[in-house]
Amino acid sequence: MTETPAFEIRITTSETGSILRAPTEREVATKAETLIRRVHARGELVGFSILGPSAAGIGRLKAYLEDMLIEVAQLSI
């Protein structure tokens, strides 16, 4: 039996680390956004790394999460 390729986002802060996995970009992006917004609301800095079955998908996720981090930073000003 083979595993379905999945996207993985590792989110790290000064306090914790989380690994989020999902079979699609949309699902993993939704999970990551929820977690990043919650962590950012606590005032923690957020870092992330992305793994996945396609370079294009990784690039889209990276761009999305970078834009979302800018948005949450601007909302807290």
TILUM-811490 format. One record per residue: residue in three letters; x, y, z of N, C-alpha, C, O in turn. Coordinates in pm, whole numbers, plus 50000, padded with zeros to 5 digits. Layout:
N
+------+-------+-------+-------+-------+-------+-------+-------+-------+-------+-------+-------+-------+
! resn !   nc1 !   nc2 !   nc3 !  cac1 !  cac2 !  cac3 !   cc1 !   cc2 !   cc3 !   oc1 !   oc2 !   oc3 !
+------+-------+-------+-------+-------+-------+-------+-------+-------+-------+-------+-------+-------+
!  ALA !     X !     Y !     Z !     X !     Y !     Z !     X !     Y !     Z !     X !     Y !     Z !
...
+------+-------+-------+-------+-------+-------+-------+-------+-------+-------+-------+-------+-------+
This chain:
77
+------+-------+-------+-------+-------+-------+-------+-------+-------+-------+-------+-------+-------+
! resn !   nc1 !   nc2 !   nc3 !  cac1 !  cac2 !  cac3 !   cc1 !   cc2 !   cc3 !   oc1 !   oc2 !   oc3 !
+------+-------+-------+-------+-------+-------+-------+-------+-------+-------+-------+-------+-------+
!  MET ! 50084 ! 49882 ! 50000 ! 50000 ! 50000 ! 50000 ! 50088 ! 50124 ! 50000 ! 50182 ! 50132 ! 50079 !
!  THR ! 50061 ! 50219 ! 49914 ! 50141 ! 50342 ! 49907 ! 50064 ! 50457 ! 49968 ! 49941 ! 50463 ! 49963 !
!  GLU ! 50139 ! 50550 ! 50027 ! 50078 ! 50669 ! 50085 ! 50050 ! 50773 ! 49978 ! 50127 ! 50787 ! 49883 !
!  THR ! 49942 ! 50846 ! 49995 ! 49912 ! 50957 ! 49906 ! 50011 ! 51069 ! 49937 ! 50030 ! 51103 ! 50054 !
!  PRO ! 50074 ! 51128 ! 49835 ! 50166 ! 51239 ! 49861 ! 50091 ! 51352 ! 49932 ! 49978 ! 51386 ! 49897 !
!  ALA ! 50156 ! 51409 ! 50031 ! 50091 ! 51514 ! 50108 ! 50180 ! 51637 ! 50117 ! 50302 ! 51628 ! 50104 !
!  PHE ! 50118 ! 51750 ! 50139 ! 50190 ! 51872 ! 50169 ! 50210 ! 51877 ! 50319 ! 50125 ! 51834 ! 50397 !
!  GLU ! 50325 ! 51932 ! 50359 ! 50356 ! 51944 ! 50500 ! 50409 ! 52084 ! 50527 ! 50497 ! 52133 ! 50456 !
!  ILE ! 50355 ! 52148 ! 50628 ! 50404 ! 52279 ! 50671 ! 50446 ! 52265 ! 50816 ! 50369 ! 52222 ! 50902 !
!  ARG ! 50571 ! 52303 ! 50843 ! 50623 ! 52306 ! 50980 ! 50621 ! 52450 ! 51026 ! 50682 ! 52537 ! 50964 !
!  ILE ! 50552 ! 52475 ! 51134 ! 50541 ! 52610 ! 51189 ! 50614 ! 52611 ! 51322 ! 50589 ! 52528 ! 51409 !
!  THR ! 50706 ! 52706 ! 51337 ! 50783 ! 52716 ! 51460 ! 50769 ! 52855 ! 51519 ! 50757 ! 52955 ! 51448 !
!  THR ! 50772 ! 52859 ! 51651 ! 50772 ! 52984 ! 51726 ! 50879 ! 52969 ! 51834 ! 50944 ! 52866 ! 51843 !
!  SER ! 50895 ! 53071 ! 51914 ! 50992 ! 53061 ! 52023 ! 50944 ! 52964 ! 52130 ! 51023 ! 52917 ! 52211 !
!  GLU ! 50817 ! 52933 ! 52130 ! 50757 ! 52846 ! 52233 ! 50731 ! 52703 ! 52187 ! 50736 ! 52610 ! 52268 !
!  THR ! 50704 ! 52684 ! 52059 ! 50657 ! 52552 ! 52015 ! 50684 ! 52528 ! 51867 ! 50729 ! 52617 ! 51795 !
!  GLY ! 50656 ! 52409 ! 51824 ! 50663 ! 52373 ! 51683 ! 50546 ! 52282 ! 51649 ! 50504 ! 52201 ! 51732 !
!  SER ! 50496 ! 52294 ! 51529 ! 50384 ! 52212 ! 51485 ! 50409 ! 52163 ! 51344 ! 50470 ! 52233 ! 51264 !
!  ILE ! 50362 ! 52044 ! 51315 ! 50370 ! 51988 ! 51180 ! 50228 ! 51965 ! 51133 ! 50151 ! 51891 ! 51194 !
!  LEU ! 50194 ! 52030 ! 51023 ! 50060 ! 52018 ! 50964 ! 50071 ! 51944 ! 50832 ! 50159 ! 51975 ! 50751 !
!  ARG ! 49985 ! 51847 ! 50809 ! 49986 ! 51771 ! 50684 ! 49846 ! 51762 ! 50627 ! 49748 ! 51755 ! 50701 !
!  ALA ! 49839 ! 51764 ! 50495 ! 49711 ! 51745 ! 50426 ! 49741 ! 51705 ! 50282 ! 49848 ! 51735 ! 50230 !
!  PRO ! 49647 ! 51637 ! 50217 ! 49671 ! 51591 ! 50080 ! 49664 ! 51701 ! 49975 ! 49712 ! 51683 ! 49863 !
!  THR ! 49603 ! 51816 ! 50009 ! 49591 ! 51923 ! 49910 ! 49649 ! 52053 ! 49965 ! 49661 ! 52073 ! 50086 !
!  GLU ! 49685 ! 52141 ! 49872 ! 49736 ! 52273 ! 49910 ! 49631 ! 52348 ! 49992 ! 49665 ! 52408 ! 50095 !
!  ARG ! 49508 ! 52346 ! 49949 ! 49402 ! 52421 ! 50015 ! 49385 ! 52376 ! 50160 ! 49374 ! 52459 ! 50250 !
!  GLU ! 49383 ! 52246 ! 50181 ! 49363 ! 52196 ! 50317 ! 49478 ! 52233 ! 50410 ! 49456 ! 52275 ! 50523 !
!  VAL ! 49600 ! 52217 ! 50362 ! 49715 ! 52249 ! 50448 ! 49726 ! 52399 ! 50469 ! 49767 ! 52443 ! 50576 !
!  ALA ! 49690 ! 52479 ! 50369 ! 49692 ! 52625 ! 50383 ! 49591 ! 52671 ! 50487 ! 49619 ! 52761 ! 50567 !
!  THR ! 49474 ! 52611 ! 50487 ! 49370 ! 52647 ! 50584 ! 49417 ! 52614 ! 50726 ! 49400 ! 52695 ! 50817 !
!  LYS ! 49475 ! 52497 ! 50743 ! 49527 ! 52458 ! 50875 ! 49636 ! 52555 ! 50921 ! 49638 ! 52600 ! 51035 !
!  ALA ! 49728 ! 52587 ! 50828 ! 49839 ! 52676 ! 50863 ! 49790 ! 52816 ! 50896 ! 49836 ! 52877 ! 50993 !
!  GLU ! 49697 ! 52867 ! 50818 ! 49646 ! 53001 ! 50845 ! 49581 ! 53009 ! 50982 ! 49603 ! 53105 ! 51056 !
!  THR ! 49502 ! 52910 ! 51016 ! 49435 ! 52908 ! 51147 ! 49538 ! 52910 ! 51259 ! 49526 ! 52987 ! 51354 !
!  LEU ! 49639 ! 52825 ! 51248 ! 49741 ! 52818 ! 51352 ! 49825 ! 52945 ! 51358 ! 49851 ! 52996 ! 51467 !
!  ILE ! 49865 ! 52998 ! 51244 ! 49948 ! 53119 ! 51242 ! 49872 ! 53237 ! 51302 ! 49929 ! 53314 ! 51379 !
!  ARG ! 49745 ! 53252 ! 51269 ! 49667 ! 53362 ! 51326 ! 49655 ! 53349 ! 51478 ! 49663 ! 53448 ! 51550 !
!  ARG ! 49636 ! 53228 ! 51526 ! 49625 ! 53205 ! 51670 ! 49758 ! 53236 ! 51740 ! 49760 ! 53302 ! 51843 !
!  VAL ! 49867 ! 53189 ! 51684 ! 50000 ! 53213 ! 51743 ! 50035 ! 53361 ! 51738 ! 50087 ! 53416 ! 51835 !
!  HIS ! 50008 ! 53425 ! 51626 ! 50039 ! 53567 ! 51612 ! 49958 ! 53650 ! 51712 ! 50008 ! 53750 ! 51763 !
!  ALA ! 49836 ! 53610 ! 51738 ! 49752 ! 53683 ! 51834 ! 49812 ! 53678 ! 51975 ! 49786 ! 53767 ! 52056 !
!  ARG ! 49891 ! 53576 ! 52003 ! 49959 ! 53567 ! 52133 ! 50087 ! 53649 ! 52134 ! 50154 ! 53658 ! 52237 !
!  GLY ! 50122 ! 53710 ! 52021 ! 50240 ! 53795 ! 52014 ! 50368 ! 53721 ! 51982 ! 50476 ! 53778 ! 51998 !
!  GLU ! 50360 ! 53597 ! 51938 ! 50479 ! 53519 ! 51906 ! 50520 ! 53541 ! 51760 ! 50436 ! 53559 ! 51672 !
!  LEU ! 50651 ! 53539 ! 51737 ! 50702 ! 53541 ! 51601 ! 50683 ! 53402 ! 51540 ! 50689 ! 53301 ! 51610 !
!  VAL ! 50661 ! 53398 ! 51409 ! 50629 ! 53273 ! 51341 ! 50726 ! 53249 ! 51227 ! 50757 ! 53341 ! 51151 !
!  GLY ! 50774 ! 53127 ! 51217 ! 50853 ! 53083 ! 51103 ! 50789 ! 52959 ! 51045 ! 50717 ! 52888 ! 51115 !
!  PHE ! 50814 ! 52932 ! 50917 ! 50755 ! 52812 ! 50858 ! 50845 ! 52755 ! 50750 ! 50927 ! 52826 ! 50691 !
!  SER ! 50828 ! 52627 ! 50724 ! 50892 ! 52561 ! 50611 ! 50788 ! 52469 ! 50548 ! 50695 ! 52423 ! 50615 !
!  ILE ! 50805 ! 52444 ! 50419 ! 50704 ! 52368 ! 50344 ! 50771 ! 52256 ! 50267 ! 50876 ! 52275 ! 50205 !
!  LEU ! 50709 ! 52139 ! 50271 ! 50748 ! 52025 ! 50188 ! 50625 ! 51979 ! 50112 ! 50512 ! 51997 ! 50159 !
!  GLY ! 50647 ! 51920 ! 49995 ! 50531 ! 51871 ! 49921 ! 50570 ! 51803 ! 49793 ! 50687 ! 51802 ! 49754 !
!  PRO ! 50472 ! 51744 ! 49728 ! 50498 ! 51666 ! 49607 ! 50524 ! 51748 ! 49481 ! 50564 ! 51693 ! 49379 !
!  SER ! 50501 ! 51882 ! 49487 ! 50527 ! 51962 ! 49366 ! 50590 ! 52096 ! 49403 ! 50548 ! 52162 ! 49498 !
!  ALA ! 50689 ! 52134 ! 49327 ! 50756 ! 52263 ! 49350 ! 50660 ! 52379 ! 49329 ! 50666 ! 52479 ! 49401 !
!  ALA ! 50571 ! 52367 ! 49232 ! 50474 ! 52474 ! 49206 ! 50380 ! 52491 ! 49324 ! 50350 ! 52604 ! 49364 !
!  GLY ! 50335 ! 52382 ! 49381 ! 50246 ! 52388 ! 49497 ! 50317 ! 52448 ! 49617 ! 50258 ! 52528 ! 49690 !
!  ILE ! 50441 ! 52411 ! 49638 ! 50519 ! 52467 ! 49748 ! 50534 ! 52618 ! 49728 ! 50522 ! 52694 ! 49824 !
!  GLY ! 50561 ! 52660 ! 49606 ! 50575 ! 52803 ! 49577 ! 50447 ! 52880 ! 49604 ! 50451 ! 52990 ! 49660 !
!  ARG ! 50334 ! 52823 ! 49565 ! 50205 ! 52889 ! 49590 ! 50177 ! 52900 ! 49740 ! 50131 ! 53003 ! 49788 !
!  LEU ! 50205 ! 52793 ! 49813 ! 50184 ! 52796 ! 49958 ! 50275 ! 52897 ! 50025 ! 50233 ! 52969 ! 50116 !
!  LYS ! 50399 ! 52903 ! 49982 ! 50495 ! 52999 ! 50039 ! 50447 ! 53142 ! 50017 ! 50447 ! 53223 ! 50110 !
!  ALA ! 50406 ! 53173 ! 49896 ! 50357 ! 53308 ! 49865 ! 50232 ! 53341 ! 49947 ! 50219 ! 53452 ! 49999 !
!  TYR ! 50142 ! 53246 ! 49958 ! 50018 ! 53267 ! 50033 ! 50049 ! 53295 ! 50180 ! 49996 ! 53390 ! 50238 !
!  LEU ! 50133 ! 53212 ! 50242 ! 50163 ! 53229 ! 50383 ! 50243 ! 53356 ! 50410 ! 50223 ! 53421 ! 50513 !
!  GLU ! 50332 ! 53392 ! 50319 ! 50405 ! 53519 ! 50336 ! 50310 ! 53638 ! 50331 ! 50320 ! 53729 ! 50413 !
!  ASP ! 50216 ! 53637 ! 50237 ! 50116 ! 53745 ! 50229 ! 50029 ! 53749 ! 50354 ! 49996 ! 53856 ! 50404 !
!  MET ! 49992 ! 53632 ! 50403 ! 49908 ! 53625 ! 50522 ! 49985 ! 53677 ! 50644 ! 49925 ! 53744 ! 50728 !
!  LEU ! 50113 ! 53649 ! 50656 ! 50193 ! 53700 ! 50767 ! 50203 ! 53852 ! 50762 ! 50199 ! 53919 ! 50865 !
!  ILE ! 50218 ! 53907 ! 50642 ! 50219 ! 54053 ! 50627 ! 50087 ! 54111 ! 50672 ! 50083 ! 54212 ! 50742 !
!  GLU ! 49976 ! 54047 ! 50633 ! 49843 ! 54095 ! 50670 ! 49825 ! 54095 ! 50821 ! 49778 ! 54194 ! 50877 !
!  VAL ! 49860 ! 53987 ! 50889 ! 49839 ! 53982 ! 51034 ! 49932 ! 54079 ! 51107 ! 49895 ! 54133 ! 51212 !
!  ALA ! 50049 ! 54102 ! 51052 ! 50140 ! 54200 ! 51113 ! 50083 ! 54342 ! 51101 ! 50091 ! 54420 ! 51195 !
!  GLN ! 50025 ! 54373 ! 50986 ! 49966 ! 54506 ! 50965 ! 49842 ! 54526 ! 51052 ! 49816 ! 54637 ! 51098 !
!  LEU ! 49767 ! 54421 ! 51075 ! 49648 ! 54432 ! 51158 ! 49682 ! 54457 ! 51304 ! 49601 ! 54511 ! 51379 !
!  SER ! 49802 ! 54419 ! 51344 ! 49840 ! 54436 ! 51485 ! 49909 ! 54569 ! 51512 ! 49948 ! 54597 ! 51625 !
!  ILE ! 49924 ! 54651 ! 51409 ! 49989 ! 54782 ! 51426 ! 49890 ! 54882 ! 51480 ! 49924 ! 54998 ! 51502 !
+------+-------+-------+-------+-------+-------+-------+-------+-------+-------+-------+-------+-------+
